[in-house]
């Protein structure tokens, strides 16, 4: 299992990064990105700390841990610049909190994110076909999520991705230990959204490709 969207106590998660990584490894994970919520108030605080702890975890072969950020409820006008700043601070995976139907995300967030140097548009809600085409064009991954609430639109996201050939990844958006899932459960959630077994395997390979990209491996 590879999970590229999780949270620690550096934002609203329950665990410090090391325990989150340990519990992920115990659950059978091979790689995890820690992508705490960020905006102008804390980006320069959380990302360098995640860079440090992920480096320490990898030095001893603990788990493949990747420092990242989830730009969350940021006004669309600022998403591009904050994504650039996140990279400057060392974020290897940049996620944007998309227009989920269960939170009052500002309209225009999805399209602003898809015009920015990011990796994943998380839980994009009722994403339009135009936006999905943009994701495909800019090689930005759309997220199929296991998280309650956000997962309500997984089927719609899949439909738009199929039409546009936008790439997909599956993440948990974990905030607590019980949010982590096995690969088997992740596959069942994907199948429940209407994916074929072939599509789920492609999706899991997409996560592998993003890990390699974050490490600079071709």
C-alpha positions as CSV (number, residue, x, y, z in Angstrom):
1,X,0.0,0.0,0.0
2,X,1.2,3.5,-0.9
3,X,-0.6,6.5,0.6
4,X,0.2,10.0,-0.5
5,X,-2.2,12.0,1.6
6,X,-2.0,11.8,5.4
7,X,-1.9,14.1,8.4
8,X,0.1,14.3,11.6
9,X,-0.2,16.6,14.7
10,X,1.6,19.3,12.7
11,X,-1.9,20.0,11.5
12,X,-5.1,18.2,12.6
13,X,-3.9,14.6,12.8
14,X,-3.7,12.6,16.1
15,X,-0.1,11.2,15.7
16,X,3.4,12.7,15.5
17,X,5.0,11.9,12.2
18,X,7.1,9.0,13.5
19,X,4.2,7.2,15.0
20,X,2.1,7.8,11.9
21,X,4.9,6.2,9.8
22,X,5.3,3.3,12.3
23,X,1.6,2.5,12.3
24,X,1.5,2.7,8.5
25,X,4.4,0.3,8.2
26,X,2.7,-2.0,10.7
27,X,-0.4,-1.9,8.5
28,X,1.7,-3.1,5.6
29,X,2.5,0.2,3.9
30,X,5.6,0.5,1.7
31,X,5.5,4.3,1.4
32,X,3.7,7.2,2.9
33,X,3.5,10.9,2.2
34,X,2.8,13.2,5.2
35,X,0.9,16.1,3.8
36,X,-0.2,18.3,6.7
37,X,-2.7,21.2,6.0
38,X,-0.9,24.4,5.0
39,X,-1.6,28.0,4.1
40,X,0.3,31.3,4.5
41,X,0.3,30.9,8.3
42,X,2.3,27.7,8.7
43,X,3.8,26.6,5.4
44,X,7.3,27.6,6.5
45,X,6.8,25.8,9.8
46,X,5.4,22.4,8.8
47,X,7.2,21.5,5.6
48,X,10.8,21.9,6.9
49,X,9.9,19.8,10.0
50,X,8.4,17.1,7.8
51,X,11.5,17.1,5.6
52,X,13.7,16.6,8.7
53,X,11.7,13.7,10.2
54,X,11.2,12.0,6.8
55,X,14.9,12.1,6.2
56,X,15.6,10.6,9.6
57,X,13.1,7.8,9.1
58,X,14.6,6.9,5.7
59,X,18.2,7.0,7.0
60,X,17.4,3.9,9.1
61,X,15.2,2.2,6.5
62,X,12.1,2.7,8.7
63,X,9.7,3.3,5.8
64,X,9.8,5.3,2.6
65,X,8.5,8.6,4.1
66,X,7.9,11.6,1.8
67,X,7.5,15.2,3.1
68,X,4.5,17.0,1.6
69,X,1.7,19.5,2.2
70,X,-2.0,19.8,1.5
71,X,-2.9,23.4,0.7
72,X,-6.2,23.7,2.4
73,X,-9.0,26.3,2.0
74,X,-6.5,28.7,0.4
75,X,-8.1,31.4,-1.7
76,X,-7.7,30.2,-5.3
77,X,-5.7,33.3,-6.2
78,X,-2.9,32.2,-3.9
79,X,-2.7,28.5,-4.7
80,X,0.0,28.8,-7.4
81,X,2.4,30.9,-5.3
82,X,1.9,28.7,-2.3
83,X,2.6,25.5,-4.3
84,X,5.9,27.1,-5.5
85,X,6.7,28.1,-1.9
86,X,6.0,24.6,-0.7
87,X,8.5,23.2,-3.2
88,X,11.0,25.8,-2.1
89,X,10.7,24.5,1.5
90,X,11.2,20.9,0.4
91,X,7.8,19.5,-0.2
92,X,8.1,16.5,-2.5
93,X,4.3,15.9,-2.8
94,X,2.0,18.9,-3.1
95,X,-1.7,18.2,-2.7
96,X,-4.5,20.7,-2.9
97,X,-7.7,20.3,-0.9
98,X,-10.3,20.1,-3.7
99,X,-13.9,21.1,-3.8
100,X,-15.3,18.2,-1.7
101,X,-19.1,18.4,-1.3
102,X,-18.9,18.0,2.5
103,X,-17.0,21.3,3.2
104,X,-17.5,24.9,2.0
105,X,-14.4,25.0,-0.3
106,X,-14.3,28.2,-2.4
107,X,-15.5,27.8,-5.9
108,X,-12.7,27.9,-8.4
109,X,-10.3,26.0,-6.1
110,X,-10.1,23.0,-8.4
111,X,-9.3,24.9,-11.6
112,X,-6.7,27.1,-9.7
113,X,-5.0,24.0,-8.4
114,X,-4.9,22.4,-11.8
115,X,-3.1,25.5,-13.2
116,X,-0.5,25.2,-10.4
117,X,2.7,23.0,-10.0
118,X,1.0,20.4,-7.8
119,X,0.9,16.6,-7.8
120,X,-2.6,15.7,-6.5
121,X,-6.0,17.3,-6.5
122,X,-7.6,15.7,-3.4
123,X,-11.3,14.8,-3.2
124,X,-12.2,17.1,-6.1
125,X,-16.0,16.6,-5.5
126,X,-18.2,17.3,-8.5
127,X,-15.2,18.0,-10.8
128,X,-16.2,19.1,-14.3
129,X,-15.1,17.5,-17.5
130,X,-13.2,20.6,-18.4
131,X,-11.2,20.4,-15.1
132,X,-10.5,16.7,-15.6
133,X,-9.2,17.4,-19.1
134,X,-6.9,20.0,-17.5
135,X,-5.7,17.4,-15.0
136,X,-4.8,15.1,-17.8
137,X,-3.1,17.8,-19.8
138,X,-1.0,18.9,-16.8
139,X,-0.3,15.3,-15.5
140,X,-2.0,16.1,-12.1
141,X,-3.5,13.1,-10.4
142,X,-7.1,13.1,-9.3
143,X,-7.8,11.4,-6.0
144,X,-10.0,8.5,-5.2
145,X,-10.4,8.6,-1.4
146,X,-11.2,6.1,1.3
147,X,-12.2,9.0,3.7
148,X,-15.8,9.2,4.8
149,X,-17.7,12.1,3.4
150,X,-15.1,12.9,0.8
151,X,-15.6,9.5,-0.8
152,X,-19.2,10.2,-1.7
153,X,-18.2,11.5,-5.1
154,X,-15.6,8.8,-5.9
155,X,-17.9,7.5,-8.7
156,X,-18.2,10.9,-10.3
157,X,-14.5,11.5,-10.2
158,X,-13.9,8.1,-11.8
159,X,-16.4,9.0,-14.6
160,X,-14.7,12.3,-15.3
161,X,-11.3,10.7,-15.2
162,X,-12.4,8.0,-17.7
163,X,-13.7,10.6,-20.2
164,X,-10.6,12.8,-20.0
165,X,-8.0,10.1,-19.4
166,X,-6.9,11.9,-16.3
167,X,-4.7,9.8,-14.0
168,X,-6.0,8.6,-10.6
169,X,-4.4,7.7,-7.3
170,X,-6.0,6.3,-4.2
171,X,-5.3,7.9,-0.8
172,X,-6.8,7.7,2.7
173,X,-6.5,11.3,3.9
174,X,-5.7,9.7,7.3
175,X,-6.0,11.8,10.4
176,X,-6.0,8.9,13.0
177,X,-4.7,5.3,13.1
178,X,-8.1,3.8,12.3
179,X,-8.1,5.7,9.0
180,X,-5.2,3.7,7.5
181,X,-6.4,0.9,5.3
182,X,-4.9,-2.3,3.8
183,X,-4.4,-2.5,0.0
184,X,-7.2,-5.1,-0.1
185,X,-9.7,-2.7,1.5
186,X,-8.5,0.1,-0.7
187,X,-9.1,-2.1,-3.7
188,X,-12.6,-2.9,-2.5
189,X,-13.4,0.8,-2.1
190,X,-12.1,1.4,-5.6
191,X,-14.2,-1.4,-7.0
192,X,-17.2,-0.1,-5.1
193,X,-16.8,3.2,-6.9
194,X,-17.2,1.4,-10.2
195,X,-13.5,0.8,-11.1
196,X,-12.5,-2.4,-12.9
197,X,-9.7,-4.5,-11.5
198,X,-7.4,-3.4,-14.4
199,X,-8.2,0.3,-13.5
200,X,-7.3,-0.3,-9.9
201,X,-4.0,-1.8,-10.8
202,X,-3.2,1.2,-13.0
203,X,-4.1,3.5,-10.2
204,X,-1.8,1.7,-7.7
205,X,1.0,1.9,-10.3
206,X,0.4,5.6,-10.6
207,X,1.1,5.9,-6.8
208,X,4.4,4.1,-7.4
209,X,5.3,6.5,-10.2
210,X,4.6,9.5,-7.9
211,X,6.9,8.0,-5.3
212,X,9.7,7.5,-7.8
213,X,9.1,11.1,-9.1
214,X,9.4,12.4,-5.5
215,X,12.7,10.6,-5.1
216,X,14.0,11.8,-8.5
217,X,14.1,8.3,-9.8
218,X,13.2,7.7,-13.5
